[in-house]
Every structure is written in structure tokens, then in C-alpha cells.
Amino acid sequence: MESTWLVLLSLALGLGVGAGFVSLVHVAERHGRRAADVVNPAVPDGIDQVLDALETAGVVLDPSNNVIKTSPGALTLGLVWNQQLVHPELLELARRVRQTGEPISEDLVLSRGPFGDASMRFRVRLARLGTRYVLLLAEDRTEAFRLDEVRRDFVANISHELKTPIASVGLLAEALNQAADEPEQVRRFANRLTTESARLGRLTQEIIELSRLQAQDALAEPEILSVDDIVAAAVDQSRVVAEAERITIVIGKKSGARVFGDEALLIVAVHNLVANAVNYSLEGSRVGVGVRLQKGIVEITVTDQGVGIAEGDLDRVFERFFRVDQARSRHTGGTGLGLSIVKHVVQNHGGDIRVWSQPGSGSTFTIRLPEAAAPIIEPRPNKPRPVARAAAGDTL
């Protein structure tokens, strides 16, 4: 009897010891997990999906500044390479966030790459993500800053360009007043005054035209247009000036090409190219204008035998107020906006413009526009023709 109780007591004691040991193991495991979560917490769920959806750059850094998560934009912009941040400025901001625990927002200018002086502008924001990680968001504002610089340069250029003709008009008016008793001087100053006022009017009109081209509704109601008619109208506007300089304008054969667009704007664009070719051509030379249709692309080419353009200036000829020859442009009354207007007109019509030139041999400007597809005309069903009945006395 005593042995039975001893066996039962031993079993109970063994079960108690085993249960206590298992409980201790579970408690130790829970404490271990909690400690691991504190020491090495996981990145919160959903971060991958958020980074993939970001249009801006997003990066998650661990305590060693290793990149453990990144968005496609961060790779495209060159902020991350080989799982590391490329720019030390960003690493410094991450260090400050860890030190203070507070989010940071700053505007930074970062190098575009390891070579050259090109740079990018970013609005960056960093904040803690959990207990150990740092989240970095970077918005590329390079294009916004570039457009702002273009606007500032445009205002400065306009001020400079308007200053000369306005001052000339004022001086000529004063000279006219002082030479009131000298008819010959009056006529001379009056002619100069007319020239300067005309130049001021052209400059103002081209500025207005350029502003209109940059508006979103510049092509609110495009129409199907004949390219041959556009070329003919543009050339006719330059024939008088060309004949005065004994310059021959030759138009190629008709192409039958058609494009969608604004007729007045396209005439202005082609006319600017032809007028530019005439102004920079030598006396007695030729200017050729041709249209070619190839694989759905309409090409309008204007070729001259003029002074040409230096290779270093080819990338700048479409800039506002840029002049290849300042003295010649002043003499011909050029505003420096003609080719810039051409570029904007062509871009608004979904095309592009190219230039080839060689100093001393001439230049060739080519406008490329998409061809307007012929409208599909559905055949009308044949209807039976009514048979007229003859009235009394009619002859069928």
C-alpha cells in the first residue's frame, strides 16, 4: 500500500516539475522575443507597398545607414547605389534625426552624378520609423527651379530689349522738337522714329505671341490644313524683302501633305524661318523651301546659302533673344524671338525642329510634323430613287 502511494507521489512530483520547467521555457521565450523586438524590430507592415506607390523618392535606413527599402524613384534619381545613400548630405540629416528624434525638412542641392557640375534640387523630409529606422522622402524640384530661372531670365531680357527702342523713341522725339525749323532733319528723325517704333511694335507682338503659345489652349480648335498652302502663304510674306536684296526664293513641288493645327500659327512659324534665311543670306543667293512626306511625317525644309551658324551656337539658336550676329540682327530689325516662336509652334503641334549649319555654307532648318490621317468616310446605304409620276399633259 505504501509503495502505491509512493509511485503516485512520484508521478505527481514529476508532473509538477515538468509543468514548471515548460512554463519557465515559455516565459523565457516570450522575454526573448520581446527583447529581440526592442533590439531588432521589424519594419512596419505596408512600407513596401507605400514605397512602390510613391512618385517621389522614398528610402528606409537601418542604424548602420544601410538602405533596406527603397522606391523606384530613389534609384532613378541616383540617390541610392549598392544599398547605400550616395550623398553625404542625406546621411548627415539621418544622423540628426536619430540624435534628436524630431523630423527634419530641408531644401538641398545635390550633384546629379560623380562627373560634371550638373546638380538637382530636392525638398527632403526625414523622420524616425519605429525605434531604429529612419524614413527619407525626397521630392525632385529641379524642373520647377529651372522654369523659375527661365521666367526670371525672360523678364530680365525683355527689360533689356525694350529699353533700347524706348530710349531711342524718346531721344528722336526730343531731336524732332529741337529741329522743328529744319525740314531735312525733321524728315531724317521722323524716318528713324518710324523704324524704332516699328521695331518696338514687332517685339511687343512677338512677346504676346510667345506668351500665347505657352498657354495650354494654344490649339483649342485644330483643323486639317494643306501644308502646301501654308508654305505658299509664308513665302509670299517674304518675297518683297527677298527681291529687294536680289535673293531668289524657290519652292519645291507640291506634296499634297496635310496636318492638324492652327493655320495662322503654322504660317508664322514657316515665315519666321524663311525671313530668317533671307536676312542672313548674301545678296544674289537662293533660299529653298520644300515639303516632303515620309512614313507619316511631314517635313518642311528651309535652306539658305548664308553665313551659317557656328557649331557651338547650334544648341542655343532657339533660345529667347539669342542672336548669332548681334550687329546684323540690329540692322535687319530682328528681335531674337523668331526661332523661339518657331520652336513653340512646332511643339504645340506635336512635332520638332532640327537644324544643320556650316559657317560659310549656309543653314537648313527642318520642321517635322505628324501627318493628318485622312478621315474615314462610311459609305451611305443606297436608297431607292423616287419615281416621279407624270402629270396630265407631261411627256416621259
Secondary structure by P-SEA (a helix, b strand, c coil): caaaaaaaaaaaaaaaaaaaaaaaaaaaaaaaaaaaaaaccccccaaaaaaaacccbbbbbccccccccccaaaaaaccccccccccaaaaaaaaaaaaccbbbbbbbbbbcccccccccccbbbbbbccccbbbbbbbbaaaaaaaaaaaaaaaaaaaaaaaaaaaaaaaaaaaaaaacccaaaaaaaaaaaaaaaaaaaaaaaaaaaaaaaaccccccccccccaaaaaaaaaaacaaaaaaacbbbbbcccccccccccaaaaaaaaaaaaaaaaaaccccbbbbbbccccccbbbbbbbbcccccccccccccccccccccaaaaaaaccccaaaaaaaaaaaaaccbbbbbbcccccbbbbbbbbcccccccccccccccbbbbbcccccc
